[in-house]
Amino acid sequence: MNNILNSTLPDFWSLWIDHQDYLYSACLIWMSNIPDAKDIMSQAMLKAEEKMRIHTVKNFRYWVTQLAYNLCLDVYRKRHQTIQYSTLP
């Protein structure tokens, strides 16, 4: 199950369903609130499905967790930059 080569759509959904609870828990820890965690999950689902059509994924859980973590960092960075610039006189 962890070795996927040019995955088809049913393979993706099977893997996503198997790992979504773990991924949601991780996103909730990283983002500290439910709406942001759900938003990251949606973004991760769309991006993962798109990328799996063209890339080889050997360890789905690690790969999709890293993808979600990077999305969380993107949101954090965007908010941090907005706060910094808005506090300037």
C-alpha positions in Angstrom: 0.0 0.0 0.0 2.9 2.4 0.6 4.4 1.8 -2.8 2.5 3.7 -5.4 3.6 4.2 -8.9 1.6 6.7 -11.0 -1.4 6.2 -8.8 -5.0 6.1 -10.2 -7.8 8.2 -8.7 -9.3 5.2 -6.7 -5.9 4.5 -5.2 -5.6 8.1 -4.0 -9.0 8.1 -2.4 -8.3 4.8 -0.6 -5.1 6.2 0.8 -6.6 9.6 1.7 -9.4 8.0 3.6 -6.9 5.7 5.5 -4.8 8.7 6.6 -7.2 11.6 6.9 -7.8 11.3 10.6 -4.1 11.3 11.4 -3.5 14.2 9.0 -6.4 16.2 10.5 -5.0 15.7 14.0 -1.6 16.9 12.9 -3.1 20.0 11.1 -5.2 20.8 14.2 -2.0 20.7 16.4 0.0 22.9 13.9 -2.8 25.4 13.2 -4.4 25.5 16.7 -7.9 25.9 15.4 -10.5 23.9 13.6 -11.3 26.2 10.7 -7.6 26.5 9.7 -7.1 22.8 10.1 -10.0 22.1 7.8 -8.8 24.6 5.3 -5.4 23.0 5.2 -6.9 19.6 4.8 -8.9 20.8 1.8 -5.8 22.3 0.2 -3.7 19.2 1.0 -6.3 16.9 -0.5 -6.5 18.9 -3.8 -2.8 19.3 -4.1 -2.0 15.7 -3.2 -4.5 14.3 -5.7 -3.1 16.6 -8.4 0.6 15.7 -7.7 0.0 12.0 -7.4 -1.2 11.9 -11.0 2.3 12.9 -12.2 4.7 11.9 -9.4 5.8 8.6 -7.8 5.0 8.4 -4.1 6.7 5.7 -2.1 5.4 6.5 1.4 2.0 8.2 1.2 1.7 9.1 4.9 5.1 10.8 5.1 4.6 12.6 1.8 1.1 13.9 2.5 2.0 14.9 6.0 5.0 16.9 4.7 2.7 18.5 2.1 0.2 19.6 4.8 3.0 20.8 7.1 4.4 23.0 4.3 0.9 24.4 3.6 0.6 25.2 7.4 3.9 27.0 7.2 2.8 29.0 4.1 -0.3 30.2 6.0 1.8 31.1 9.1 4.3 33.0 7.0 1.6 34.9 5.2 -0.1 35.9 8.5 3.2 36.8 10.1 4.2 39.1 7.2 0.7 40.8 7.3 1.0 41.5 11.0 4.6 42.9 10.7 3.7 45.3 7.9 0.4 46.4 9.5 2.2 47.4 12.7 4.6 49.9 10.9 3.8 53.6 11.5 
